[in-house]
Amino acid sequence: MAMRWDNLAAPPDEGVPGRAAPATPPLPLALPGAVARTFDTPGFAGMTFYEVQAKSIINKVPGASRVPFQWTINPYRGCSHACVYCYARNTHTYLDLDAGADFDRKVIVKVNAGELARRELAAPRWRGAPVAMGTNVDCYQRAEGRYQLMPQIIAALRDFANPFSILTKGTLILRDLPLLRQAAEVTRVGVAYSVGFVDEHLWRTVEPGTPSPRRRLDAVRALADAGFDVGVLMAPILPGLSDDDASIDATVAAIAAAGASSVTPLALHLRPGAREWYARWLGREFPHLVPRYRELYRSGAYAPQPYQRELTARVRIAARRHGLHGGERGDDRRPPDPPPAPPPAEQLTLL
C-alpha cells in the first residue's frame, strides 16, 4: 500500500551546505534512510534537518481541496516560522513526527528539488500548468538560506516559461529578485505576502520564527518598486487579538503604504493539529479568550460565515479609506505591466 511518505528517500551523503555536523536525534520511523543534520549557528539552535531525495516535486492537489490551483512545489516539510496557527501542522504526523514542536524544529529538506523540478517540467506529459509555492509551508523559511533550493526551482520554471506564484512571510525572497524578474519576462509570476497584523508584541508571541511584519512590508515595497504587483493576504485575523477596528486600520494602512496592489482578509482557520497546538498556546497566553474561541469554532475549523463577512467588510472599508482600491483584486499581468498576485493558495484559505 502506498503511504504519504513513499515519494521520499535518503540522499547520498556527499557533503552538505555550510558547516554542518551530523545530528544525534534518532531518525523518524517514516524516514529510515534520511541524513540528519544540525548546524552550529544560533539561528538553527535546537533544529534538526532531515535531508531526503524526493521521488517527485510537482504535486497534484487532491480534487477535494478548497483551492483554485492544481499543482504545487514544496521543497520543505515542517517550518521554522513556528506560527502557532499554521494549518499544515498535521502533515508532520504522516511522517511519525508530532504537529507541535516537531513541526517547528524538525524540517524535511528535499535536497534534489531543483533537479527534479527541471526534469518534471521537461517531461512530455507536463502541459505547463501554473505552479503554486508556499502553499503548505513557507519556501523562504530559515532553512532556505542554508540550502538554497528556490533559485534552482525558479530558474527551472523560468527556462520552461512555466507560470508560477509564491506566497511567503520570508524576506529572503529578495535574494531571488533578479531571477524573478527574468522569469516575469517570459511567463506570469505572482508574488504575495502574508501579513495578518502589525502589532509587534503579538507577532513575537504567535509567529516567533518569522521576519517582523515591518520587515515583510519593506519587502513588499522592494518588490513593488521592482515592478511586481504584490498582493497581501491579511491573514490570519485572530479573534479577540487582531480583529478590532484599531488593529485592522493600522494593518491596512501599513499594507497600503508599502505599495501593495491588493489586500485579502481571512479569519483564523483551525484544522486538526493546528487546532490543538493553538488551543494550548491560547490557554497559556490569553486564557480569558478561550470561551470565545469555543463558541466561534464549536462547529468546525472555520469561524461562522457572519463573522467572516463582517471582517471582510471592515477591511474593505479600511482599504478604501487608505487608498487601496484594489481590494481583493488578483488579476493577471506581465511586465512591463506588473505580474499577478497568486491565486489564494492553501495557506491563503486555511490560515
Secondary structure, 3 states (H helix, E strand, C coil): CCCCCCCEECCCCCCCCCCEEECCCCCCCCCCCCEEEEECCHHHCCCEEEEEEECCCEEECCCCCCCCCCEEECCEECCCCCCCCCHHHHHHHHHCCCCCHHHHHEEEEECCHHHHHHHHHHCCCCCCCCEEECCCCCCCCCHHHHHCCHHHHHHHHHHCCCCEEEEECCHHHHHHHHHHHHHHCCCCEEEEEECCCCCHHHHHHHCCCCCCHHHHHHHHHHHHHCCCCEEEEEEEECCCCCCCHHHHHHHHHHHHHCCCCEEEEEECECCCCHHHHHHHHHHHHCHHHHHHHHHHCCCCCECCHHHHHHHHHHHHHHHHHCCCCCCCCCCCCCCCCCCCCCCCCHHHHHC
